Amino acid sequence: MFNNLGIFSSRFPQGLRPGINLRKLAVRTFQVSGRRGGGVNTIVPVPPPLLLRVTGTTPQVTTSESGTVIVTGMTLTWPITSNALATFNADFSIVGPTINITAAGAAATTALAVQLAALPGGIPHGAVLGNGETLAPGVYDIVTPASIQGILTLNGGGNPNALFVIRVAGALTSVAASQVQLTNGAQAKNVFFVSQGATALGANTIFRGTALAVGGAATLGNGSTMTGRLLSTIGAVNTDTSVVTEPGATTTPVVLGVLETFALFTNNGAVANTGTSVINGNIGTNVGAITGYGLPSTVNGTIYPPGATAAGPVSASFGIYKNGVLVPASLVTVSGPTTIPSGHVTTTATIPLVPGDIITARSTVTAGTMTVTNRSLSLQQV
């Protein structure tokens, strides 16, 4: 302990011994100042960092017609000159606008074909894929019809966002029991095979990725398993005692739109099933019939015949504003191919402030109707 002269002593003051009444001692922070060579020290308490916080729970409903609005109750006024860490949290839901889902799917399929064709940097590849071959992420071009034989391995190199695009200038086939395997972080949602013609995946194939037939039919053989999508711009889509599971939204720059939720889709043609299949995802066509997916087959999704309507894409953004001006680093965008029933957003930014600066959290809906519920905005001096 320090005595009254500021000298440390190992003896405790009278009445204060280890283990006695220590819980009653308040812990405080002090700043000690003085001059070199002696003199009286001045002990000044150091104030804790300033923290302001506001919360709210009353639902706030906004649409694309609302423009950019302050999230109800999310306003703070800063009283001193300092930097502050602003943090905004909110729970939200967005209901998508009603659209012609099959027309939107057709537009998305056509747009996907255009996107994949426009990607630069095609690496030349021979007509045969697989037979123990391993490919690194990239865009590969095959100038003839092509086939998958044996095992083709796509190695993500530890990157879960690795993009694989195999473009075939003709039909794409796979021999019976061939496989597309993924390693080192590669994900089916980031793998695309696009053929200029039909795609026919043979019996007992294990396929991972989206297979898009441009101008031809797309077929998945008996006993095959696909983690991906079977798509066609013009042509039938057929399954046969197959299991197809749509893989979710890609984490690459490739845009899927409403196709995110589909396992099987064609712009113009029938969608048909033979045998007992399990489809995990939506099924649709913009022109044509859909048959064969009743019992004993299972569809864990929705079947959309031509002209069907559904909740379409949603999009909104949140940001932190200083005196009505967006802090760019704080902007967060949320979006999806259809209704988001439950979501959460967090955004932070460190901001230089002076007395009287007003900090708000604001939102903008670009598609859909959004409801914000639980929310909070805080400013922590840093």
Secondary structure, DSSP 4 states (H G I P E B T S, - for coil): -B-TTS-B-SSPPTT--TTSSGGGPPP--EEEEEETTEEEEEEEEPPPPPEEEEEE-S-EEEEGGG-EEEEEEEEEE--SSEEEEEEEEEEEEEEPPEEEHHHHHHHHHHHHHHHHHH-S-PEE--SEEESSEEE-SEEEEESS-EEEESEEEEE-TT-TT--EEEEESS-EEE-TT-EEEEETT--GGGEEEEESS-EEE-TT-EEEEEEEESSS-EEE-TT-EEEEEEEESSS-EEEES-EEE-----SSS---GGGGGEEEEESSS-EEEES--EEESEEEESSS-EES-STTSEESS-EE-TT-EEE--EEEEEEEEETTEE-GGG-EEEEESS-EEEEEEEEEEEEEE-TT-EEEEEEEEEESEEEEEEEEEEEEE-
